[in-house]
Structure formats: structure tokens, C-alpha cells
Amino acid sequence: MNASEQGFGIIVALLFLPLVQLVASILTSIWMGIRSAHLPDKKASLKILGKITLWSFLGALAGGIAMIVGFKMFN
């Protein structure tokens, strides 16, 4: 495996991890919806989960833009 293949593998992993986090947030929201009888403050829990999901998405977006800009600068 040469250096460019390793670099590509790292980039794919870095792009895949935010997707995994987004899927985890969606699954958690579904779980919270199903188990609503056991949550004392469902509205506050969903608000916190929404903030986590929003900031994760924005961070992934910023990271993706930074990678694209970096590739354009160094090519």
C-alpha cells in the first residue's frame, strides 16, 4: 500500500465518522420516541439531542470545507 492509498483511506474514514455520528443521533431520537413513557422530560432530552446533532453536522461541514480548501491549496 503506497502513501496515496493510505491518505485516501484516512480521508474516507474521516468522512465516514460524522455519518456514523449522525446515524447514532437519529437512532437515539427514534429510541427516545419509542421509550417516551420512561423519560421524565422528553422535550428537554430531544432539545439536547437536537443541539448535539446540529453541532456535529456543522462541524462535519466545516471540516469537509477545510479539507476541500486544503486540497485546492496544495495541488
MMTF fields as JSON, N, C-alpha, C and O atoms, coordinates in Angstrom:
{
  "mmtfVersion": "1.0.0",
  "mmtfProducer": "UNKNOWN",
  "numBonds": 299,
  "numAtoms": 300,
  "numGroups": 75,
  "numChains": 1,
  "numModels": 1,
  "chainsPerModel": [1],
  "groupsPerChain": [75],
  "chainIdList": ["A"],
  "bondAtomList": [4, 2, 8, 6, 12, 10, 16, 14, 20, 18, 24, 22, 28, 26, 32, 30, 36, 34, 40, 38, 44, 42, 48, 46, 52, 50, 56, 54, 60, 58, 64, 62, 68, 66, 72, 70, 76, 74, 80, 78, 84, 82, 88, 86, 92, 90, 96, 94, 100, 98, 104, 102, 108, 106, 112, 110, 116, 114, 120, 118, 124, 122, 128, 126, 132, 130, 136, 134, 140, 138, 144, 142, 148, 146, 152, 150, 156, 154, 160, 158, 164, 162, 168, 166, 172, 170, 176, 174, 180, 178, 184, 182, 188, 186, 192, 190, 196, 194, 200, 198, 204, 202, 208, 206, 212, 210, 216, 214, 220, 218, 224, 222, 228, 226, 232, 230, 236, 234, 240, 238, 244, 242, 248, 246, 252, 250, 256, 254, 260, 258, 264, 262, 268, 266, 272, 270, 276, 274, 280, 278, 284, 282, 288, 286, 292, 290, 296, 294],
  "bondOrderList": [1, 1, 1, 1, 1, 1, 1, 1, 1, 1, 1, 1, 1, 1, 1, 1, 1, 1, 1, 1, 1, 1, 1, 1, 1, 1, 1, 1, 1, 1, 1, 1, 1, 1, 1, 1, 1, 1, 1, 1, 1, 1, 1, 1, 1, 1, 1, 1, 1, 1, 1, 1, 1, 1, 1, 1, 1, 1, 1, 1, 1, 1, 1, 1, 1, 1, 1, 1, 1, 1, 1, 1, 1, 1],
  "groupList": [{"groupName": "MET", "atomNameList": ["N", "CA", "C", "O"], "elementList": ["N", "C", "C", "O"], "formalChargeList": [0, 0, 0, 0], "bondAtomList": [1, 0, 2, 1, 3, 2], "bondOrderList": [1, 1, 2], "singleLetterCode": "M", "chemCompType": "L-PEPTIDE LINKING"}, {"groupName": "ASN", "atomNameList": ["N", "CA", "C", "O"], "elementList": ["N", "C", "C", "O"], "formalChargeList": [0, 0, 0, 0], "bondAtomList": [1, 0, 2, 1, 3, 2], "bondOrderList": [1, 1, 2], "singleLetterCode": "N", "chemCompType": "L-PEPTIDE LINKING"}, {"groupName": "ALA", "atomNameList": ["N", "CA", "C", "O"], "elementList": ["N", "C", "C", "O"], "formalChargeList": [0, 0, 0, 0], "bondAtomList": [1, 0, 2, 1, 3, 2], "bondOrderList": [1, 1, 2], "singleLetterCode": "A", "chemCompType": "L-PEPTIDE LINKING"}, {"groupName": "SER", "atomNameList": ["N", "CA", "C", "O"], "elementList": ["N", "C", "C", "O"], "formalChargeList": [0, 0, 0, 0], "bondAtomList": [1, 0, 2, 1, 3, 2], "bondOrderList": [1, 1, 2], "singleLetterCode": "S", "chemCompType": "L-PEPTIDE LINKING"}, {"groupName": "GLU", "atomNameList": ["N", "CA", "C", "O"], "elementList": ["N", "C", "C", "O"], "formalChargeList": [0, 0, 0, 0], "bondAtomList": [1, 0, 2, 1, 3, 2], "bondOrderList": [1, 1, 2], "singleLetterCode": "E", "chemCompType": "L-PEPTIDE LINKING"}, {"groupName": "GLN", "atomNameList": ["N", "CA", "C", "O"], "elementList": ["N", "C", "C", "O"], "formalChargeList": [0, 0, 0, 0], "bondAtomList": [1, 0, 2, 1, 3, 2], "bondOrderList": [1, 1, 2], "singleLetterCode": "Q", "chemCompType": "L-PEPTIDE LINKING"}, {"groupName": "GLY", "atomNameList": ["N", "CA", "C", "O"], "elementList": ["N", "C", "C", "O"], "formalChargeList": [0, 0, 0, 0], "bondAtomList": [1, 0, 2, 1, 3, 2], "bondOrderList": [1, 1, 2], "singleLetterCode": "G", "chemCompType": "PEPTIDE LINKING"}, {"groupName": "PHE", "atomNameList": ["N", "CA", "C", "O"], "elementList": ["N", "C", "C", "O"], "formalChargeList": [0, 0, 0, 0], "bondAtomList": [1, 0, 2, 1, 3, 2], "bondOrderList": [1, 1, 2], "singleLetterCode": "F", "chemCompType": "L-PEPTIDE LINKING"}, {"groupName": "ILE", "atomNameList": ["N", "CA", "C", "O"], "elementList": ["N", "C", "C", "O"], "formalChargeList": [0, 0, 0, 0], "bondAtomList": [1, 0, 2, 1, 3, 2], "bondOrderList": [1, 1, 2], "singleLetterCode": "I", "chemCompType": "L-PEPTIDE LINKING"}, {"groupName": "VAL", "atomNameList": ["N", "CA", "C", "O"], "elementList": ["N", "C", "C", "O"], "formalChargeList": [0, 0, 0, 0], "bondAtomList": [1, 0, 2, 1, 3, 2], "bondOrderList": [1, 1, 2], "singleLetterCode": "V", "chemCompType": "L-PEPTIDE LINKING"}, {"groupName": "LEU", "atomNameList": ["N", "CA", "C", "O"], "elementList": ["N", "C", "C", "O"], "formalChargeList": [0, 0, 0, 0], "bondAtomList": [1, 0, 2, 1, 3, 2], "bondOrderList": [1, 1, 2], "singleLetterCode": "L", "chemCompType": "L-PEPTIDE LINKING"}, {"groupName": "PRO", "atomNameList": ["N", "CA", "C", "O"], "elementList": ["N", "C", "C", "O"], "formalChargeList": [0, 0, 0, 0], "bondAtomList": [1, 0, 2, 1, 3, 2], "bondOrderList": [1, 1, 2], "singleLetterCode": "P", "chemCompType": "L-PEPTIDE LINKING"}, {"groupName": "THR", "atomNameList": ["N", "CA", "C", "O"], "elementList": ["N", "C", "C", "O"], "formalChargeList": [0, 0, 0, 0], "bondAtomList": [1, 0, 2, 1, 3, 2], "bondOrderList": [1, 1, 2], "singleLetterCode": "T", "chemCompType": "L-PEPTIDE LINKING"}, {"groupName": "TRP", "atomNameList": ["N", "CA", "C", "O"], "elementList": ["N", "C", "C", "O"], "formalChargeList": [0, 0, 0, 0], "bondAtomList": [1, 0, 2, 1, 3, 2], "bondOrderList": [1, 1, 2], "singleLetterCode": "W", "chemCompType": "L-PEPTIDE LINKING"}, {"groupName": "ARG", "atomNameList": ["N", "CA", "C", "O"], "elementList": ["N", "C", "C", "O"], "formalChargeList": [0, 0, 0, 0], "bondAtomList": [1, 0, 2, 1, 3, 2], "bondOrderList": [1, 1, 2], "singleLetterCode": "R", "chemCompType": "L-PEPTIDE LINKING"}, {"groupName": "HIS", "atomNameList": ["N", "CA", "C", "O"], "elementList": ["N", "C", "C", "O"], "formalChargeList": [0, 0, 0, 0], "bondAtomList": [1, 0, 2, 1, 3, 2], "bondOrderList": [1, 1, 2], "singleLetterCode": "H", "chemCompType": "L-PEPTIDE LINKING"}, {"groupName": "ASP", "atomNameList": ["N", "CA", "C", "O"], "elementList": ["N", "C", "C", "O"], "formalChargeList": [0, 0, 0, 0], "bondAtomList": [1, 0, 2, 1, 3, 2], "bondOrderList": [1, 1, 2], "singleLetterCode": "D", "chemCompType": "L-PEPTIDE LINKING"}, {"groupName": "LYS", "atomNameList": ["N", "CA", "C", "O"], "elementList": ["N", "C", "C", "O"], "formalChargeList": [0, 0, 0, 0], "bondAtomList": [1, 0, 2, 1, 3, 2], "bondOrderList": [1, 1, 2], "singleLetterCode": "K", "chemCompType": "L-PEPTIDE LINKING"}],
  "groupTypeList": [0, 1, 2, 3, 4, 5, 6, 7, 6, 8, 8, 9, 2, 10, 10, 7, 10, 11, 10, 9, 5, 10, 9, 2, 3, 8, 10, 12, 3, 8, 13, 0, 6, 8, 14, 3, 2, 15, 10, 11, 16, 17, 17, 2, 3, 10, 17, 8, 10, 6, 17, 8, 12, 10, 13, 3, 7, 10, 6, 2, 10, 2, 6, 6, 8, 2, 0, 8, 9, 6, 7, 17, 0, 7, 1],
  "groupIdList": [1, 2, 3, 4, 5, 6, 7, 8, 9, 10, 11, 12, 13, 14, 15, 16, 17, 18, 19, 20, 21, 22, 23, 24, 25, 26, 27, 28, 29, 30, 31, 32, 33, 34, 35, 36, 37, 38, 39, 40, 41, 42, 43, 44, 45, 46, 47, 48, 49, 50, 51, 52, 53, 54, 55, 56, 57, 58, 59, 60, 61, 62, 63, 64, 65, 66, 67, 68, 69, 70, 71, 72, 73, 74, 75],
  "secStructList": [7, 7, 2, 2, 2, 2, 2, 2, 2, 2, 2, 2, 2, 2, 2, 2, 2, 2, 2, 2, 2, 2, 2, 2, 2, 2, 2, 2, 2, 2, 2, 2, 2, 2, 6, 4, 4, 4, 7, 6, 6, 2, 2, 2, 2, 2, 2, 2, 2, 2, 2, 2, 2, 2, 2, 2, 2, 2, 2, 2, 2, 2, 2, 2, 2, 2, 2, 2, 2, 2, 2, 2, 2, 2, 7],
  "xCoordList": [0.853, 0.0, 0.896, 1.75, 0.693, 1.531, 0.908, -0.176, 1.609, 1.2, -0.126, -0.928, -0.365, -1.622, -2.818, -3.892, -2.648, -3.734, -4.016, -5.171, -2.967, -3.151, -3.845, -4.74, -3.438, -4.066, -5.538, -6.38, -5.848, -7.24, -8.048, -9.195, -7.459, -8.14, -8.432, -9.499, -7.501, -7.703, -8.818, -9.656, -8.833, -9.871, -11.246, -12.216, -11.328, -12.608, -13.071, -14.252, -12.16, -12.52, -12.995, -13.969, -12.328, -12.722, -14.075, -14.802, -14.411, -15.717, -16.804, -17.97, -16.432, -17.388, -17.797, -18.944, -16.89, -17.18, -18.312, -19.151, -18.38, -19.537, -20.863, -21.9, -20.825, -22.028, -22.478, -23.673, -21.539, -21.861, -22.477, -23.434, -21.943, -22.475, -23.89, -24.744, -24.143, -25.481, -26.478, -27.598, -26.082, -26.945, -27.222, -28.343, -26.22, -26.423, -27.419, -28.244, -27.355, -28.309, -29.725, -30.671, -29.876, -31.197, -31.749, -32.917, -30.918, -31.365, -31.729, -32.686, -30.986, -31.297, -32.631, -33.416, -32.89, -34.176, -35.338, -36.397, -35.152, -36.183, -36.392, -37.529, -35.311, -35.399, -36.114, -36.931, -35.805, -36.462, -37.949, -38.762, -38.314, -39.717, -40.472, -41.621, -39.832, -40.462, -40.574, -41.595, -39.551, -39.496, -39.949, -39.42, -40.909, -41.308, -41.903, -41.826, -42.489, -43.092, -42.037, -42.337, -40.814, -39.758, -38.916, -38.047, -39.159, -38.377, -39.164, -40.254, -38.632, -39.378, -39.494, -40.501, -38.481, -38.515, -38.101, -36.98, -39.024, -38.746, -38.386, -37.489, -39.071, -38.834, -37.398, -36.732, -36.932, -35.567, -34.541, -33.511, -34.821, -33.896, -33.788, -32.691, -34.922, -34.892, -34.198, -33.531, -34.349, -33.674, -32.153, -31.421, -31.694, -30.255, -29.733, -28.678, -30.475, -30.068, -30.042, -29.161, -30.995, -31.011, -29.792, -29.213, -29.404, -28.2, -26.956, -26.101, -26.854, -25.699, -25.639, -24.576, -26.785, -26.836, -26.498, -25.742, -27.052, -26.779, -25.294, -24.706, -24.686, -23.271, -22.37, -21.32, -22.764, -21.998, -22.043, -21.028, -23.231, -23.381, -22.576, -21.871, -22.679, -21.938, -20.427, -19.678, -19.98, -18.557, -18.071, -16.979, -18.892, -18.53, -18.498, -17.626, -19.444, -19.48, -18.246, -17.625, -17.9, -16.707, -15.441, -14.547, -15.366, -14.204, -14.102, -13.009, -15.237, -15.239, -14.797, -14.019, -15.296, -14.89, -13.4, -12.704, -12.91, -11.478, -10.627, -9.562, -11.083, -10.328, -10.321, -9.292, -11.455, -11.516, -10.606, -9.871, -10.648, -9.778, -8.308, -7.472, -8.001, -6.63, -6.135, -4.996, -6.997, -6.604, -6.386, -5.456, -7.233, -7.073, -5.784, -5.123, -5.438, -4.228, -2.965, -1.993, -2.953, -1.73, -1.629, -0.691, -2.563, -2.459, -1.981, -1.837],
  "yCoordList": [-1.175, 0.0, 1.235, 1.394, 2.103, 3.298, 4.445, 4.314, 5.548, 6.687, 7.292, 7.711, 7.339, 7.938, 7.066, 7.589, 5.746, 4.859, 5.004, 4.973, 5.16, 5.363, 6.694, 6.772, 7.729, 9.037, 8.987, 9.585, 8.273, 8.138, 7.379, 7.731, 6.35, 5.594, 6.443, 6.321, 7.293, 8.187, 9.184, 9.453, 9.73, 10.688, 10.025, 10.611, 8.814, 8.096, 7.862, 8.034, 7.474, 7.258, 8.553, 8.543, 9.654, 10.936, 11.419, 12.116, 11.059, 11.415, 10.468, 10.851, 9.246, 8.241, 8.449, 8.179, 8.92, 9.065, 10.052, 9.744, 11.223, 12.091, 11.455, 11.702, 10.643, 9.935, 8.953, 8.832, 8.264, 7.337, 8.091, 7.613, 9.249, 10.046, 10.544, 10.57, 10.933, 11.358, 10.206, 10.394, 9.027, 7.849, 7.527, 7.16, 7.658, 7.412, 8.407, 8.032, 9.662, 10.666, 10.333, 10.463, 9.907, 9.545, 8.333, 8.319, 7.327, 6.142, 6.487, 5.935, 7.386, 7.807, 8.541, 8.341, 9.387, 10.094, 9.123, 9.296, 8.108, 7.077, 6.331, 6.097, 5.962, 5.254, 6.109, 5.604, 7.394, 8.285, 8.41, 8.538, 8.377, 8.428, 7.18, 7.254, 6.045, 4.778, 4.651, 4.188, 5.052, 4.89, 6.161, 6.491, 6.863, 8.157, 8.045, 9.001, 6.915, 6.781, 6.753, 7.072, 6.377, 6.252, 7.512, 7.576, 8.503, 9.737, 10.807, 11.185, 11.298, 12.3, 13.651, 14.343, 14.026, 15.318, 15.106, 15.424, 14.564, 14.206, 15.423, 15.349, 16.536, 17.734, 18.248, 18.592, 18.296, 18.759, 17.788, 18.213, 16.495, 15.499, 15.633, 15.571, 15.817, 15.991, 17.294, 17.35, 18.332, 19.604, 19.435, 19.936, 18.739, 18.497, 17.652, 17.944, 16.603, 15.746, 16.547, 16.344, 17.442, 18.285, 19.188, 19.374, 19.75, 20.603, 19.793, 20.245, 18.594, 17.736, 17.405, 17.474, 17.045, 16.685, 17.882, 17.75, 19.044, 20.247, 20.596, 20.833, 20.63, 20.997, 19.94, 20.271, 18.674, 17.619, 17.805, 17.67, 18.115, 18.335, 19.552, 19.498, 20.647, 21.857, 21.636, 22.149, 20.88, 20.566, 19.711, 19.924, 18.741, 17.908, 18.727, 18.533, 19.64, 20.511, 21.418, 21.578, 22.005, 22.857, 22.058, 22.539, 20.855, 20.007, 19.622, 19.592, 19.326, 18.992, 20.166, 20.005, 21.348, 22.55, 22.813, 23.174, 22.631, 22.837, 21.847, 22.213, 20.605, 19.624, 19.998, 19.886, 20.437, 20.821, 22.011, 22.021, 23.012, 24.181, 23.761, 24.236, 22.884, 22.403, 21.678, 21.869, 20.838, 20.127, 21.109, 20.946, 22.116, 23.099, 23.911, 24.26, 24.203, 24.996, 24.22, 24.796, 22.918, 22.149, 21.354, 20.575, 21.533, 20.86, 21.796, 21.402],
  "zCoordList": [0.0, 0.0, 0.0, 0.872, -0.983, -1.054, -0.256, 0.313, -0.234, 0.596, 0.148, 0.982, -1.166, -1.632, -1.26, -0.963, -1.27, -0.855, 0.636, 1.06, 1.422, 2.861, 3.129, 3.971, 2.424, 2.581, 2.199, 2.869, 1.118, 0.694, 1.75, 2.026, 2.33, 3.383, 4.607, 5.209, 4.975, 6.12, 5.823, 6.683, 4.614, 4.234, 4.243, 4.722, 3.718, 3.724, 5.154, 5.457, 6.034, 7.438, 8.088, 8.841, 7.811, 8.392, 7.865, 8.574, 6.645, 6.105, 6.61, 6.69, 6.946, 7.401, 8.857, 9.216, 9.692, 11.12, 11.423, 12.27, 10.773, 11.031, 10.604, 11.219, 9.557, 9.136, 10.215, 10.488, 10.819, 11.904, 13.08, 13.69, 13.396, 14.497, 14.183, 15.069, 12.945, 12.553, 12.651, 13.124, 12.211, 12.315, 13.779, 14.13, 14.63, 16.064, 16.652, 17.485, 16.232, 16.716, 16.263, 17.04, 15.019, 14.506, 15.253, 15.641, 15.453, 16.194, 17.63, 18.172, 18.249, 19.617, 19.665, 20.592, 18.677, 18.665, 18.469, 19.073, 17.634, 17.465, 18.776, 19.185, 19.427, 20.7, 21.748, 22.518, 21.772, 22.731, 22.417, 23.333, 21.15, 20.779, 21.19, 21.627, 21.05, 21.419, 22.938, 23.448, 23.648, 25.1, 25.822, 26.884, 25.26, 25.819, 27.215, 27.986, 27.562, 28.889, 29.989, 31.139, 29.652, 30.652, 30.797, 31.666, 29.965, 30.031, 30.786, 30.357, 31.897, 32.66, 31.943, 32.091, 31.176, 30.474, 29.026, 28.627, 28.253, 26.865, 26.022, 25.182, 26.236, 25.432, 25.612, 24.636, 26.855, 27.118, 26.527, 26.002, 26.612, 26.062, 24.552, 23.997, 23.888, 22.436, 22.042, 21.01, 22.851, 22.574, 22.657, 21.803, 23.669, 23.821, 22.667, 22.104, 22.317, 21.198, 19.889, 19.055, 19.715, 18.524, 18.451, 17.381, 19.591, 19.609, 19.276, 18.514, 19.848, 19.572, 18.083, 17.468, 17.51, 16.095, 15.213, 14.251, 15.533, 14.743, 14.752, 13.697, 15.938, 16.018, 15.398, 14.847, 15.48, 14.807, 13.299, 12.616, 12.785, 11.35, 10.904, 9.897, 11.651, 11.283, 11.369, 10.537, 12.363, 12.47, 11.309, 10.783, 10.914, 9.765, 8.488, 7.64, 8.35, 7.185, 7.141, 6.091, 8.278, 8.343, 8.051, 7.356, 8.574, 8.302, 6.841, 6.277, 6.226, 4.803, 3.95, 3.01, 4.282, 3.546, 3.737, 2.787, 4.963, 5.225, 4.429, 3.931, 4.303, 3.523, 2.044, 1.377, 1.537, 0.121, -0.146, -1.133, 0.726, 0.572, 0.671, -0.097, 1.605, 1.746, 0.513, 0.09, -0.07, -1.29, -2.439, -3.229, -2.532, -3.614, -3.441, -4.419, -2.181, -1.921, -2.224, -2.712, -1.945, -2.059, -3.355, -3.524, -4.26, -5.578, -6.631, -7.788]
}
